[in-house]
Amino acid sequence: MTSVHTPTRTPKPSPTRPTALEPPARPIAWAMLSRALAVPLILGLVCFLPAVIAAQPGSGVRDTAYWLQLVLTCYAGARLATMILSTRRRLLQGVFWMFVYIAMGVAPFAQVVIGQTPTPMVGPRSDLVTAIAMILVGCAAFDLGALLASRRPLRRRTPTARGTGGPAVAHPVRLRLLVLLAFAASGYYVLKLGGPAVFFSSRQEISETVAASGVASGESNVGSAFLKGFGTVPALLALLFCTRRLVTSRRARRTPSTVLAWVALAALNLVVNNPISNARYWFLTVLVSLLFTAFPRSAAMYRSVLAAGVVGALVLFPYADKFRYDEEGQRTVQSASAFEPLATKDYDQTVMFANTISWVDTRGHTYGRQLAGSALFFVPRSVWSGKPEDTGVRVGQWMGMRMTNLSAPLWTELWVDLGPAGMAGGLALIGYAAARTDRRYALAVTRAGPGSGSVLAIAAPLIAGYTFILLRGPLLQAVGKLAIAVLCLALITTFREQRAARRR
């Protein structure tokens, strides 16, 4: 018999598609654009801006502190440029390096050159050298933790036969309850302070109104913290979830009730979370989290936020406290140098670290006491008579300052309790957690992710914005709103697959 040979067709190679755990391929256009931007961006952040600051007139001494600060500025600038040019959106790491570059790099370098600081340094010059060196060590530890996280593969959560064990999503019914809670809590907050008009006056009037409302006592601010926290945080979270639903779901954009709910929540946040009645760092949290939620896959928005953040922090942020006081209490800023506001306003993180080192040298480490006070922020002082005060407040009182609303950056909080080894280890763990969260977030905002109800797609932008507050410190002031946000997210989170959440 004669065998009939049937020719086989060679299948055409199908274009490779990224898996759910891999980032999408970088477009050719952006690859060419990134190469064009890489050189000027790196030169601007690492070379040009530090050189301009170094050329400023001033009484600063070119000693070890000067050169260490220059190295720190260039190092943070190089890492920030890497974040901006990265093919992946690294929200938490990008915000971390933006804060370090501005608040612990450029601004302190200007202070060293000009010879002025926002807060006086009471200890010897050697403590400033130690502080800058420890900031560098902490940054290296953060990078080491992020590197270790990148070596571990991600494990994607898949639902079981019963529908449990999947990624964290918002339960539809509980999410509606969160929206109702937002309106109820913010409404009570507005009524307690006497109406919406006070929210468009000044932060000083807000504080005076809260004090007059009776929710805070002279010994404890727990009542006022809960009033402000529940009046602002649930409203922001509800707006973020509603925004993500509109962004990811065509059906939601065609549903009048969803659109009207978003409009109502936006109006509510305009009252309770506006930049007039809130601290600048909290408004940055609102703005950054909303932008990252509204444009979850936009590489241009991610890079614009980081790049514009540097410009805004150097140019606008020192003057953004216009609404902190009323007209009689406003402070006029007169500067002979473009960089003098960086040396005389706001950015006291490095010098406060140096003052904290001096304080610890005289009092010793607290071995977890300060961190315990921050973790148990909700316990009133009437119950815990020995509850620690803010680290910035304690150091300010030791310095003899009348105004003790001073910063205590994360390096300081870890140094006070755990010393240099604990500080490095703590920042390494933070770097590891930030890198893992960034990778999980990149998965959550892809099409293979859990859809419009993804909790991580909301939590990561919120934490990224709140990173400014956590890094600036003190932690005792920062953990209140963060704990309320965690509580709200925990109440609405489910790991059971919701069919309604996947509808488009």
C-alpha positions in Angstrom: 0.0 0.0 0.0 1.1 3.4 -0.8 1.0 5.7 2.2 -0.4 9.1 1.7 1.7 11.8 3.2 -0.3 14.6 4.7 1.7 17.8 5.0 1.6 19.3 8.4 1.2 23.0 8.8 3.6 24.8 11.0 1.5 27.0 13.4 2.2 30.7 13.3 3.9 31.9 16.4 1.4 33.8 18.5 2.5 37.0 20.0 3.6 36.6 23.5 1.4 38.0 26.2 2.5 38.9 29.7 1.2 36.6 32.3 -0.8 38.0 35.2 2.3 38.1 37.4 4.4 40.0 34.8 4.2 43.6 33.9 2.9 44.4 30.4 5.5 45.0 27.8 6.8 48.5 27.6 5.6 50.4 24.5 8.3 51.3 22.0 7.3 55.0 22.0 7.8 55.2 25.7 11.0 53.3 25.5 12.4 55.9 23.1 11.0 58.7 25.2 12.5 57.3 28.4 15.9 57.1 26.8 15.6 60.8 25.8 14.5 61.8 29.3 16.9 59.6 31.3 20.0 61.7 30.8 18.6 65.2 31.6 16.5 63.8 34.5 19.4 62.1 36.1 21.7 65.1 35.5 19.1 67.5 36.9 18.4 65.6 40.1 21.9 64.3 40.8 24.2 67.0 39.4 22.5 70.3 38.4 20.3 71.0 41.4 22.9 70.1 44.0 25.5 72.2 42.1 23.1 75.2 42.1 22.6 74.8 45.8 26.3 74.4 46.5 26.9 77.7 44.7 24.5 79.7 46.9 26.1 82.3 49.3 26.0 81.4 52.9 28.0 80.9 56.1 27.9 77.1 56.0 31.1 75.1 56.7 32.4 72.7 54.1 33.1 69.9 56.6 32.2 66.2 56.9 28.5 67.1 57.4 28.6 69.0 54.1 30.1 66.2 52.0 27.9 63.5 53.6 24.8 65.6 52.9 26.0 66.0 49.3 26.4 62.2 48.9 23.0 61.6 50.4 21.4 64.2 48.1 23.0 62.6 45.0 22.1 59.1 46.2 18.5 59.9 46.8 18.3 61.8 43.5 19.7 58.8 41.6 17.2 56.5 43.2 14.3 58.9 42.6 15.3 59.1 38.9 15.3 55.3 38.8 11.8 55.2 40.2 10.5 57.8 37.7 12.1 55.9 34.7 11.1 52.5 35.9 9.0 50.3 33.6 6.8 49.4 36.7 4.7 51.8 38.8 6.4 51.6 42.2 4.1 53.8 44.2 5.4 53.3 47.8 9.1 53.2 46.8 8.7 56.2 44.5 7.0 58.3 47.2 9.7 57.2 49.8 12.5 58.4 47.6 10.7 61.6 46.7 10.4 62.4 50.4 14.0 61.5 51.1 15.3 63.5 48.2 13.4 66.6 49.2 13.1 66.6 53.0 16.4 64.8 53.8 18.5 65.6 50.8 17.9 68.9 49.0 16.5 70.9 51.9 19.1 69.9 54.5 21.9 70.4 51.9 20.6 74.0 51.4 20.6 74.4 55.2 24.2 73.3 55.4 25.3 75.6 52.6 23.3 78.7 53.8 24.1 78.0 57.5 20.5 78.2 58.7 18.1 75.7 60.0 14.3 75.8 60.8 14.9 74.5 64.2 18.1 75.2 66.3 20.6 72.4 66.8 21.5 72.2 70.5 24.1 69.4 70.3 27.6 69.3 68.9 28.3 69.3 65.2 29.3 65.6 65.4 25.6 64.7 66.1 24.7 66.2 62.8 27.3 64.1 61.1 26.0 61.0 62.8 22.4 61.9 61.8 23.3 62.3 58.1 25.4 59.1 58.2 22.5 57.1 59.8 20.0 58.5 57.2 22.4 57.1 54.5 22.5 53.7 56.3 18.7 53.7 56.6 18.4 54.4 52.9 20.8 51.6 52.0 18.9 49.2 54.3 15.6 50.2 52.6 17.2 49.4 49.2 18.5 46.1 50.6 15.0 45.1 51.8 13.5 46.1 48.4 16.1 44.0 46.6 15.4 40.9 48.7 11.7 41.3 48.0 12.3 41.4 44.3 14.1 38.0 44.5 11.0 36.3 45.9 8.3 35.3 43.3 4.7 36.4 44.0 2.1 33.8 44.6 -1.2 34.6 43.1 -4.2 33.9 45.3 -6.8 31.8 43.5 -10.3 31.1 44.8 -11.2 27.6 46.0 -14.2 25.6 44.9 -16.3 27.4 47.6 -15.2 30.8 46.3 -12.9 31.6 49.2 -9.2 32.2 49.3 -9.1 34.7 46.4 -7.7 38.2 46.4 -9.1 40.8 48.9 -12.1 42.6 47.5 -14.7 44.9 48.9 -18.0 43.3 49.8 -20.7 45.2 47.8 -23.2 45.4 50.8 -20.5 46.5 53.3 -19.1 49.0 50.7 -22.6 50.7 50.6 -22.5 50.8 54.4 -19.1 52.5 54.2 -20.6 55.1 52.0 -23.4 55.7 54.5 -20.9 55.8 57.4 -18.9 58.4 55.4 -21.9 60.7 55.1 -23.0 60.2 58.7 -19.5 60.7 60.3 -18.6 63.7 58.1 -22.0 65.2 58.6 -21.6 64.9 62.4 -18.1 66.4 62.1 -19.5 69.4 60.1 -22.4 69.9 62.5 -20.1 69.6 65.6 -17.9 72.4 64.3 -20.9 74.7 63.4 -21.4 74.2 59.7 -19.5 74.1 56.4 -18.3 77.7 56.6 -15.7 77.0 59.3 -14.0 74.5 56.9 -13.1 77.4 54.5 -11.6 79.8 57.1 -8.3 78.5 58.5 -6.7 75.6 60.4 -6.4 77.8 63.5 -10.1 78.4 63.6 -10.7 74.6 63.1 -8.5 73.8 66.0 -10.1 76.4 68.2 -13.6 75.2 67.3 -12.7 71.5 68.1 -11.2 72.6 71.4 -14.4 74.5 72.2 -16.6 71.6 71.2 -15.5 69.7 74.3 -14.3 66.5 72.5 -10.7 67.2 73.6 -9.4 67.7 77.1 -6.2 69.5 78.3 -4.5 66.1 79.0 -5.7 64.0 76.0 -6.4 64.7 72.3 -7.9 61.2 71.7 -11.4 62.7 71.3 -10.4 65.3 68.8 -8.3 62.7 66.9 -11.3 60.4 66.5 -13.6 63.3 65.5 -11.2 64.4 62.8 -10.3 60.9 61.7 -13.8 59.6 61.3 -14.9 62.9 59.8 -12.3 62.7 57.0 -11.0 59.1 56.4 -14.3 57.2 55.6 -15.3 60.0 53.2 -11.9 59.7 51.3 -12.1 55.9 51.2 -15.7 55.9 49.9 -14.6 58.4 47.2 -11.7 56.3 46.2 -13.8 53.1 45.9 -16.4 54.9 43.9 -13.8 56.5 41.6 -12.2 53.1 40.9 -15.6 51.6 40.1 -16.3 54.4 37.6 -12.8 54.0 36.1 -13.0 50.2 35.6 -16.6 49.6 34.9 -18.6 50.8 31.8 -21.8 49.7 33.5 -21.1 52.0 36.5 -20.4 55.0 34.2 -23.8 54.4 32.6 -25.6 54.1 36.0 -27.0 57.4 37.2 -27.0 56.3 40.9 -23.3 55.6 40.8 -22.4 58.8 39.1 -24.6 60.8 41.6 -23.0 59.0 44.5 -19.5 60.0 43.2 -20.6 63.7 42.8 -22.0 63.7 46.4 -18.9 62.1 47.8 -16.7 64.6 45.9 -18.7 67.5 47.3 -18.4 66.0 50.8 -14.6 65.7 50.5 -14.4 69.2 49.2 -15.8 70.3 52.6 -14.0 68.0 55.0 -10.8 67.3 53.1 -10.0 70.6 51.4 -6.5 72.2 51.7 -7.8 75.1 53.8 -8.9 73.3 56.8 -6.4 70.4 56.7 -2.7 70.0 57.1 -0.7 70.1 53.9 0.6 66.6 54.3 -3.0 65.2 54.7 -4.1 67.1 51.6 -1.1 65.6 49.7 -2.5 62.2 50.8 -5.9 63.0 49.4 -4.5 64.3 46.1 -1.9 61.5 45.5 -4.3 58.7 46.4 -7.1 60.1 44.2 -4.7 60.6 41.2 -3.3 57.1 41.5 -6.8 55.6 41.9 -8.3 57.6 38.9 -5.3 56.7 36.7 -4.2 53.2 37.9 -2.5 52.1 34.7 -1.2 55.5 33.5 2.6 55.5 33.5 2.5 59.2 32.5 0.5 60.1 35.6 2.8 58.1 37.9 5.9 59.8 36.5 4.2 63.2 36.5 3.3 62.9 40.2 6.8 62.1 41.2 8.4 64.7 39.0 5.9 67.4 39.8 6.1 66.5 43.4 9.8 67.5 43.5 9.0 70.9 41.9 6.0 71.5 44.1 7.8 70.6 47.3 10.7 72.9 46.5 8.7 75.9 45.2 5.2 75.8 46.5 5.2 73.7 49.7 7.1 76.2 51.9 4.4 78.8 51.1 1.4 76.4 51.3 0.7 77.1 55.0 -1.2 80.3 54.1 -4.4 78.9 55.6 -2.8 77.6 58.8 -3.4 80.9 60.6 -6.0 83.7 60.3 -5.0 87.0 58.7 -3.5 88.4 62.0 -1.4 85.3 62.6 0.0 84.8 59.2 3.7 85.0 58.8 5.3 86.8 55.9 8.2 85.1 54.2 11.0 87.3 52.9 14.0 85.5 51.4 17.1 86.8 49.6 17.8 83.4 48.1 15.5 81.1 46.1 16.6 78.3 48.5 16.3 80.2 51.7 12.7 79.0 52.5 14.1 75.5 52.5 16.5 76.5 55.2 14.1 78.4 57.3 10.7 76.7 57.0 9.2 73.2 57.5 12.1 70.9 56.5 13.6 70.2 60.0 13.9 66.4 59.7 17.7 66.1 59.6 18.3 68.7 62.3 15.7 67.1 64.5 17.4 63.7 64.1 20.6 65.3 65.3 18.8 66.8 68.3 17.2 63.4 69.0 20.7 61.8 69.0 21.8 64.4 71.5 18.7 63.7 73.6 19.2 60.0 73.6 22.9 60.5 74.6 21.7 62.2 77.8 18.5 60.1 78.5 19.2 56.8 76.9 17.1 54.7 74.5 13.5 54.0 75.4 13.5 50.4 74.2 10.1 50.2 72.6 8.2 52.6 74.9 7.7 55.3 72.2 6.5 52.8 69.6 4.2 51.3 72.2 2.7 54.7 72.8 2.1 55.1 69.1 0.6 51.7 68.7 -1.8 52.3 71.7 -2.6 55.9 70.6 -6.3 55.3 71.3 -5.7 54.8 75.1 -6.5 58.1 76.9 -4.0 59.5 79.3 -6.6 59.3 82.1 -6.3 55.5 81.8 -2.6 55.4 81.0 -1.0 58.1 83.2 2.5 57.3 81.9 1.6 57.3 78.2 4.6 58.7 76.2 4.2 62.0 74.4 5.1 62.5 70.8 8.8 62.0 70.2 9.1 65.5 68.6 7.3 67.0 71.6 9.6 65.3 74.1 12.7 66.4 72.3 11.4 69.9 71.8 10.7 70.2 75.6 14.2 69.0 76.3 15.5 71.6 73.9 13.5 74.3 75.8 11.3 75.1 72.7 8.0 76.9 73.3 6.6 75.5 70.0 7.0 71.8 70.2 5.1 70.8 67.0 8.3 69.4 65.6 8.9 66.6 63.2 10.3 63.2 64.2 11.1 61.3 61.0 10.9 57.5 60.9 14.6 57.2 61.4 14.3 59.1 64.6 11.4 57.0 66.0 13.4 53.8 65.3 16.6 55.3 66.7 15.0 56.3 70.0 13.7 52.9 70.7 16.0 50.5 69.0 19.3 52.2 68.3 21.3 52.0 65.1 20.9 48.3 64.5 17.2 48.4 65.1 16.9 51.5 62.9 18.6 49.7 60.0 16.6 46.5 60.5 13.3 48.4 60.7 14.0 50.3 57.4 15.0 47.1 55.7 11.7 45.5 56.7 9.9 48.6 55.5 11.7 48.4 52.1 10.8 44.7 51.8 7.1 45.4 52.5 7.0 48.4 50.2 8.5 46.4 47.3 6.1 43.5 47.8 3.2 45.8 48.0 4.2 47.6 44.9 4.4 44.3 43.0 1.0 43.2 44.3 -0.5 46.5 43.3 0.8 46.2 39.8 -1.0 42.9 39.6 -4.2 44.3 41.2 -4.6 47.0 38.6 -4.2 44.8 35.6 -7.1 43.1 33.7 -6.2 39.9 35.5 -6.8 41.5 38.8 -9.8 41.3 41.0 -11.7 44.1 39.2 -13.3 47.3 40.5 -13.6 46.0 44.1 -9.9 45.4 44.6 -9.0 46.5 48.1 -5.3 46.6 47.3 -5.9 48.9 44.3 -7.3 51.4 46.9 -5.1 50.7 49.9 -1.8 51.1 48.0 -2.5 54.6 46.6 -3.8 55.6 50.1 -0.7 54.3 51.8 1.5 55.9 49.2 0.0 59.3 49.9 0.1 58.8 53.6 3.8 57.8 53.4 4.6 61.6 53.6 3.0 61.7 57.0 4.5 58.5 58.3 8.0 59.5 57.2 7.8 63.0 58.6 6.3 61.9 61.9 5.8 61.9 64.8 4.2 58.4 64.7 1.8 59.2 67.6 0.2 61.9 65.5 0.3 59.8 62.3 -1.2 56.5 63.3 -4.6 57.7 64.2 -6.0 58.2 60.7 -4.1 55.2 59.4 -5.7 53.0 62.0 -9.2 54.3 61.1 -8.4 53.6 57.4 -7.2 50.0 58.3 -10.4 49.5 60.4 -12.7 50.6 57.5 -10.8 48.5 55.0 -11.0 45.4 57.3 -14.7 45.8 57.8 -15.5 45.8 54.1 -12.9 43.3 52.9 -13.8 39.7 51.9 -11.8 36.9 50.3 -14.9 35.3 48.9 -15.4 35.8 45.1 -18.2 38.2 44.4 -19.8 37.7 41.0 -21.3 41.2 41.1 -17.9 42.7 41.6 -16.7 41.3 38.3 -19.5 42.7 36.2 -18.5 45.4 33.6 
